[in-house]
């Protein structure tokens, strides 16, 4: 059984967010086995694919080193990349059946485009402990699947050194506690419109390098604030960084980005 390590939302190798993708299977393995492999891989997500009777349709599940999650953008992009570029799947679009409904991936001018459900957030009062955990007072706090703390500047986003143990206990998002992103409008002249970071100690990930599902929240929010449906986002994970183009289309968000294969391996278990 083969698996690949893919850098997703990556402008070059060793950028973006890593995901392991296991080659398509004929039946789902035991969930405990999938969780153990994800822990062994120790990447933000390991993606598992299930063949169906339709060559352009696959089941898809995602596991962090600690839990199975209902939605993951970068590992979906990585899965599409494996099917298109590593396994030579000759179709125009791929549909993935997931816990978040059907997700569509297609090629788009040297990148990939994913069609995801939008998650427009609601503005809320800052949850107890959030400012202390982040080490900065947010200008605004919004809640969707995750918390989104809007900061005053790109400099604040980049300099942030949160207390992850404290953040793990902060609630306010729909997916339990300990998952929060921070965002700010980019500095003038930057090659992107919004800069973000995402912390998920509640899901076993201290900081995620590039988070597609978070941008299902950020895209509708910043599209309204900046008055444009298509925006460029940079996720400023130190030393890597991920780049996404997001287009808000009502109940959907189109996420565009590139992917690079860095490792091909063979499982012996």
C-alpha positions in Angstrom: 0.0 0.0 0.0 1.5 3.3 -1.0 1.2 6.8 0.5 2.4 10.2 -0.5 3.4 13.3 1.4 2.0 16.4 -0.3 2.7 20.1 0.4 -0.7 21.7 -0.2 -1.4 25.4 -0.8 2.3 25.6 -1.5 4.1 27.9 -3.9 7.2 25.7 -3.8 8.3 22.4 -2.1 8.6 22.7 1.7 5.9 25.4 1.8 2.2 25.2 2.6 0.8 22.4 4.7 1.8 18.8 4.6 -0.7 15.9 4.3 -0.2 12.2 3.9 -2.5 10.6 1.4 -3.0 6.8 1.3 -3.8 5.2 -2.1 -7.4 4.4 -2.7 -8.8 1.4 -0.9 -11.7 -0.9 -1.7 -13.1 -0.8 1.9 -12.6 1.4 4.9 -10.0 0.0 7.3 -10.8 -0.1 11.0 -11.0 3.5 12.4 -8.5 2.7 15.1 -6.0 1.5 12.5 -6.5 4.8 10.5 -6.0 6.8 13.7 -2.9 4.9 14.5 -1.4 5.5 11.1 -2.2 9.2 11.3 -0.4 9.4 14.7 2.5 7.5 13.1 2.6 10.0 10.2 2.4 12.9 12.7 1.3 15.4 10.0 -1.7 17.8 10.4 -3.8 15.3 8.5 -3.7 11.9 6.9 -6.3 11.3 4.2 -7.9 8.0 3.3 -9.6 7.4 0.0 -12.3 4.8 -0.9 -13.0 3.7 -4.4 -16.6 3.7 -5.7 -18.3 2.5 -8.9 -17.7 5.9 -10.4 -14.0 6.4 -11.4 -14.4 10.2 -10.7 -15.9 9.7 -7.2 -14.2 8.7 -4.0 -15.0 8.5 -0.3 -12.6 10.7 1.8 -11.9 10.7 5.5 -9.3 12.8 7.4 -7.4 12.1 10.6 -5.2 14.4 12.7 -2.7 12.7 14.9 -5.4 12.8 17.6 -8.9 12.8 16.1 -11.0 12.3 12.9 -12.2 15.6 11.6 -15.3 16.5 9.6 -13.6 18.8 7.1 -10.0 19.5 6.0 -9.1 21.7 3.0 -5.4 21.1 2.5 -5.7 17.3 2.7 -8.6 17.4 0.2 -6.4 19.4 -2.2 -3.6 16.9 -1.5 -5.9 14.0 -2.3 -7.0 15.6 -5.6 -3.3 16.1 -6.5 -2.5 12.5 -5.8 -5.3 11.2 -8.0 -4.6 13.7 -10.8 -0.8 13.9 -10.8 0.5 10.7 -9.2 -2.2 8.2 -10.3 -3.0 9.8 -13.6 -6.8 9.9 -13.2 -8.1 11.1 -16.5 -11.3 13.1 -15.5 -12.1 16.7 -15.5 -13.4 16.9 -11.9 -13.3 14.6 -8.8 -16.1 14.4 -6.2 -15.2 13.4 -2.7 -18.0 12.1 -0.4 -17.3 13.3 3.1 -18.9 14.0 6.5 -19.3 17.6 5.2 -21.1 16.5 2.0 -19.8 16.3 -1.5 -16.6 18.2 -2.2 -15.4 18.9 -5.7 -11.8 19.3 -6.9 -10.7 20.2 -10.4 -7.6 21.5 -12.2 -7.4 25.3 -12.7 -4.5 26.9 -14.6 -1.7 25.0 -13.0 -3.4 24.9 -9.6 -6.4 23.1 -8.1 -9.8 24.5 -7.3 -12.0 23.1 -4.5 -15.7 23.8 -4.0 -16.4 24.0 -0.3 -19.4 25.0 1.8 -19.1 28.6 3.1 -19.2 29.1 6.8 -20.2 32.8 7.4 -19.3 33.7 11.0 -21.3 35.6 13.6 -19.7 38.4 15.6 -19.5 37.5 19.3 -18.0 38.9 22.5 -14.5 37.6 23.1 -14.8 34.3 25.0 -13.3 34.1 28.5 -9.6 33.6 28.4 -9.1 34.3 24.6 -7.2 37.5 24.9 -5.0 36.1 27.7 -4.3 32.9 25.6 -3.4 34.9 22.5 -1.4 37.5 24.4 -3.2 40.3 22.5 -6.7 41.9 22.7 -8.6 41.2 19.4 -10.2 44.1 17.6 -13.2 41.8 16.8 -14.1 38.1 17.5 -16.2 36.0 15.1 -17.5 32.5 15.5 -18.1 29.8 12.8 -16.8 26.3 13.0 -13.8 27.9 14.6 -13.1 31.2 16.3 -11.7 34.0 14.2 -10.0 36.8 16.1 -9.4 39.8 14.0 -6.2 41.7 14.9 -5.2 45.3 14.3 -2.3 44.6 11.9 -0.3 42.1 10.0 2.6 42.7 12.4 0.4 41.5 15.3 -0.5 38.4 13.4 3.1 37.5 12.6 4.5 38.3 16.0 1.8 36.3 17.9 3.1 33.7 20.5 0.0 32.3 22.0 -0.2 30.2 25.2 -1.4 27.0 23.6 -2.2 25.3 26.8 -4.5 28.1 27.7 -6.0 28.3 24.2 -6.8 24.6 24.4 -9.5 25.5 27.0 -11.1 28.4 25.1 -14.5 27.7 23.6 -16.7 29.7 21.3 -16.4 27.8 18.0 -18.8 25.2 16.7 -16.1 22.5 16.7 -15.6 22.4 20.5 -12.7 24.2 22.3 -9.2 25.0 21.5 -9.4 25.9 17.7 -8.9 29.5 16.7 -7.5 31.6 13.8 -6.2 35.1 13.8 -6.4 37.4 10.8 -5.7 41.0 9.7 -5.9 43.0 6.6 -2.5 42.8 4.9 0.0 45.6 4.8 -0.2 48.0 1.9 1.7 46.7 -1.1 1.7 43.0 0.1 1.0 40.4 -2.7 -2.0 39.2 -0.7 -5.1 40.8 0.8 -5.4 39.1 4.2 -2.8 37.5 6.5 -3.8 34.7 9.0 -2.5 32.1 11.3 -4.4 29.1 12.8 -4.0 27.3 16.1 -5.7 24.0 16.9 -4.4 22.5 20.1 -8.0 21.3 20.7 -7.5 18.9 17.7 -4.0 17.9 18.5 -2.3 20.5 16.3 -0.4 23.4 17.8 -0.3 25.5 14.7 -1.5 24.5 11.2 0.5 25.8 8.2 -2.4 26.3 5.8 -6.0 25.6 6.7 -8.6 25.4 3.9 -11.6 25.0 6.3 -10.6 28.1 8.2 -10.8 30.1 5.0 -14.5 29.0 4.6 -15.0 31.4 7.5 -12.5 34.0 6.6 -13.5 34.3 2.9 -17.1 35.4 3.4 -16.1 37.7 6.3 -13.3 39.5 4.5 -15.2 39.6 1.2 -17.9 41.6 3.0 -15.3 43.9 4.8 -13.2 44.5 1.7 -16.0 44.6 -0.9 -14.6 41.9 -3.2 -15.6 38.3 -3.8 -12.1 37.1 -4.7 -9.3 37.6 -2.3 -5.7 36.4 -1.8 -4.9 35.0 1.6 -1.5 34.2 3.1 -1.3 31.9 6.1 1.9 33.1 7.9 3.1 29.9 9.6 6.7 30.6 10.5 9.2 29.1 8.1 6.6 27.8 5.6 3.6 29.9 4.8 0.7 28.9 2.6 -1.1 30.8 -0.2 -4.8 30.5 -1.1 -7.1 32.4 -3.5 -10.6 32.3 -2.2 -13.8 33.3 -4.1 -17.0 33.7 -2.1 -20.1 32.5 -4.0 -23.0 32.7 -1.6 -23.3 29.4 0.1 -20.0 28.1 -1.4 -16.3 29.1 -1.3 -13.9 28.3 -4.1 -10.4 27.6 -2.7 -7.5 27.7 -5.2 -4.0 26.6 -4.6 -1.0 24.6 -5.8 0.4 21.3 -4.5 3.8 19.6 -4.6 4.7 15.9 -3.9 7.7 15.6 -1.6 7.7 11.9 -0.5 6.4 8.6 -2.0 6.4 5.7 0.4 5.2 2.1 0.8 3.4 1.0 4.0 4.3 -2.5 5.3 1.4 -2.7 7.8 
